Amino acid sequence: MAGASAPDAAPPRPRANWKTWFGAALGLAVLGLAAWGLKKISGQVTLEQVLNEIHSTPAHLIVFAAFSTFLSYVVLVGYDWFATRHLGYRISWPMLAAASFTSFTMSHTLGVTILTGGTVRYRIYTREGVRPADIAMIILLCGWTFWLGIIFVAGLGLVVSPTLMPQQIREWATPQLEEFIGVLFLGGVLAYTILAASWRREFRLWRYRFTIPNGKETLQQIAIGTIDLAFAGGALYILLLPVAGIPDLLTFLVIYAVAMVSGALAHAPGGIGVFELVIVGLMPDADKAGVFAAVALFRLMYTFVPFVLGAAVLAALEWRALKTARAAIARPGSSVSAASEA
């Protein structure tokens, strides 16, 4: 098994440090900028215009975007599949799908991924025999898979289609700046992959021991994160097709990646406000009413509907666990408590 912890290991009590305060300050700064930016943009578009754009969106594009969203959530199961396999667990696909879907829908909507999605994974995986320390590592591995996909797509997009910077920045920045940043991103991913393939030492965190994924596993992480980003960002891009002034797909995926990261840094529920600001701000030539309409439809199918379904799945799992616990107590001679089973 890739991770192991001593039975009597107790994690230290968390304390606020400079990283905690810096993260909170960064989140507030991003939220403040988003509020200012959205207030400035709101004067350029009316609610009536946005609603008209929503009503005029072709039905077949909504269907295609919904299907791309569905495929994105299917790929998300790969995050948990990879993390549990790396740690030596063999969990059934239905349970992996339930853990992945419910945790991601909670974190996508409510934000604060570690608290929301992490709590859901803890509830589900502890019933499958996964140790709490390994659940923390599963969350970490899922997050790292996401970041590898983000960095790889951003690097590829900046190298192949370097048209992200607004015209105002291009007036003083060198034309090769985006290509250079893209090469740095791709070089970082390549360097980490080589390190993962060659560095097979065991790490220790207090009494917990673990090894990082090897080279082959790292390539799997990059593939999972990239495909997920392509389907999720592709769903929004499909909704944007009728909008005048949108960039090419690869450039848009870089914009989508920046919007996702910015929303995550803000710690706002679903990145609300921040995500919209980045999408609109990095596409200055696109019709703003059309962009807001596409983002509204995207949030409905990627965030709201999955959240409702995820909450229903989570409620069903909790109800089944409660019934199992009650049945165990009712059996003669049983010493199992409802609290330990639920």
N, C-alpha and C positions, 0 to 999 in steps of 0.2 A: 504494500500500500504506500502511496506517495506521501501521505501525512499520518502522523501518529502522535499521541499525547499520553502522558502518564495519567493513570486513573485518578490520582489525587491532585492533578494540576488544577489550579484555580487562577483564572485570569485576573490581573491586577485591576483594582477599581479605577475606572476611567476618570481622568482629570483634564480640566480645560488647560490648554497650553497655547503658545503663540500661533500654532497651526490652526487650532480651533477658532481663535479670534480672527485670524487672517481670513479663513474660509467664510466666516460669518460676515466680515466687513466686505469681502469681495462679492458675496451674494447680494448684500444690500446695495452696493455700488452698481451692480448690473441691473438690479430691479429699478433703481433710481433713474439710470440712463434709459431703461426701457419705458418707464412712465413718461419721461420727458420726450422721448422720441415718438411714442404713440400719440401724445398730445399734439405734437407738431404735425404729424401725418394726418391726424383726424380732421384737421381743417381743410384737407385736400380731397376728401371723399365723404359722401353722406351714406347713412344707413340705407336709404332708399336705393342708392346705386348698387350697394353690395347685395341687397335682396334681389334686385333685378338680375344681377349677374348669376346668382344662385339659381334662380328660376329658369334662366336661359341655358344653363349647363346641359349639354346633350346627355340623354339617359344612358347611352352606351358607354360614355366615358365614366360615368358614375359606377357602372357595372364593372368595367375593367379595373378601375381604381380599387373597388371593393375586393376584387379577386387578388390584386397585387397585395393588398393589406392582409388578406387571408394567408397568402404564401409567406409573407413576412412573419406572421405569428407561428406558422409551421416551422420556419427556420429557427425561430427563437428557442424551440425545444432543443436544438443543437447546442445551445449554451449550457444548459443543465446536463445534457447527455455527455458533453465533453468533460465538464467539471467533475461529475460523479465517476466517470470512467477513469479519469486521471488519478482520483483518490482511491480507486480499487473497488468501488461499489458497482453492483449490477442491479439497477432498479428498473422495474417494468416500464415499458413505453407509456401505458396509460397514466401511471403515477408521475412519470417525468413530464408528460404533457400537462397534467393538472398543476404540478408545481410551477412549471415555467409560465403557463398561461395566466394563472391567478397572480403570481408574484409580479410579472411584468405589467399586467393591466393595472394593478394597484400602484406600482411605482410610476408608470406613465401618467396616471391621472393625479395622484396625490403628491408626487415628488418625494424627496428625502428617501432615496432608494434603499439605503441600508435599513432604515426603520420600518418602512412599509413592506417592500418586497422581501426584506430579510426576515421579518416576523412571519410572513406567510410561508416562506421556505422552511423556517424553523418548525412551524406547526406540522407541516406535511412530512418533512424528512426525518424528524425524530421518531415518528411512527413507523418509518421504514428502517429503523435501526442505525441511522447516521448520527454520529457523535456531534455535540454542539460545536466543538472546535473545527471539525471538518465542514460543518455547515457554513461557518465563517469563511473558510477557504473556498467553498463553492461560490459564495457571493463574490469573493475577490477574483476568482478565475472568470466568472461571468462578466464582471466589470472589465477585466483585462482583455477579454475577447472582443468586447465592444470597442475598446480603445484601439486595439490593433486594426480592426476593420475601419474605424474612423480615420486613423492616421494614414493607412494604406490608400484608401479612396481619395482622401484629400491630396496626398502626394501625387498620385496618378493623375488626378484632375488638373492640378497646377502645372504639371509637366506637359501633358498632352493638349490641354485646352486652357492656356493661361489668359483668361479674360475676366477674372473675378474683380480686380481692382476698379473702383469708380474712376471716371475720367479726371476728377480733381486730383486724385493721388497719382495718376499716370503722368500728370504734368511735371511732377518733380521726381518721381521714382524711376529708376532704370527699368527698361522693358524686360530685362531678364530677372527681375526680382522675384516674380511668382515662380518662374522655372527653378530658381535657386532654392526657394523655400520648399518646393515640391521635391527636389532632389534630396534635400536634407531629411524630409519626412520619409521618403523611400529608403534612403541610406540608413536611417535609424531603425526602420523595420527590418532591413536586411542584416544590420549589425546585431540586433537582438536575436534574430533567427539563428545566425551563426553562433552566437554565445550560447543559446539554448541547446544547440546541437553538440557543442563541445564542452560546456560546463555542466558536469553531472554531479557536483558536490551536493551534500545534504545541508540544508539551512536549519537553524534553530531559532525559534521565537519563544522565549522562556522555556517551557518543557515540550513545546510542540515542534515536531520535526517534519520537514517537507522538502520536496525537490520541485524545481520549476519544470514545466512541460519541455519535452525534448524537441529537436528540430522538426520531426514529422508532426508532432502534436501542435507545434506553433503554426505550421502551415495550415493545419486544420482550423485553428483559431482564426487566422487571417481570412480563410475561405468563408467560415461561418459569419463572421462580422461583416465581411464585404457583401455577401449575398443578402443578408438581412437589411443592410443599409440600402442596397440597390432596390429591393422590393418595397421598403417603406418609403424611401425618397421617390421611387418610381410612381407610387400611388399618388403622391401629391403632384408630381410632374404631369401625370395623365390629366388631372383636373385642371392644370394650368395651360393645357394645349390650346384652348380657345382664346387665351389672353395674349394680346399683342405685346411684343417686346421682351419675351422670356428668352433666356439663353439656351444653349445646347444642353443635352442631358448630362454630360459629364461635368460641365461647369455647374449646373444646378445641384448635382449630388454633393459637390464641394460646399455650396451654399447651405444645403440641407445639413451637412455634417457640422458646419459652424453654428447653425441655429440650434442643433441638438446639444452641442457642447455648451453653448451660452445659456440655454435653458436649464441644463443640469447645474451649471455654476451658480445660477440664481437661486436654486433650491425652491423655486416657486412651484406650486402644484401644476404639473404638466408643462412647466416652462411658460405658463400663460403670459402673454405680453411680450416677453423676451423673444420667444420663437418667432412670433409675428413680425416684430421689429426687424430682426435680422433678415428674414425672408424678403420683406419689402425693401429694406435698406440696401441690400446687396443686388437688387434688381431694379435700379433707378429708372430704367427705360420701360418697364412693364406697367400696364394699366393697374393702378392701385386698387380700384374697386374690384377688378377681376381677381387680383391676387388675394385680397381679403376674403372674397367669396370662396375661392379654391381652398384656402386654409381653413375656413369654417367648415366646409364639407369634409375636409381631411380629418379635422378634429372629431367630427361626428363619427366617422367610420373607423378611425384608428385609435381614438381615445375613449369616447363616451360609450359606444355600443359594446366594445370589448370589456370595458369596466363593468357594465351591467351584467354581462355574461360571466365575467370572472367572479363577481360577487356571488352570483347564483351557484357557480361551481364550488366556491369556497364554503358557502352555506351548506351545500349538499355533503361535502367532505366532513365538515364539523358535525353535522347531524348523524352521519354514519359512524363517526368516531364515538359520539355520545351513546348511540345505541349499542355499539360494541362493548363500551365500558359498562353500561348497565347490565348487559347480558352476562358479562364476566362476573359482576358482583352477585348476580342472581344465581349463578351456578353454585351448588353445595360444595363447601370446602374451599371456595375461591378466596384468595387473599389480595386480589388485585383491587386497587382503589380506582374510583372513577377519575380522580384527579390525575393519577399517573398515566392512565390510558388516554384521556382526552387531551 
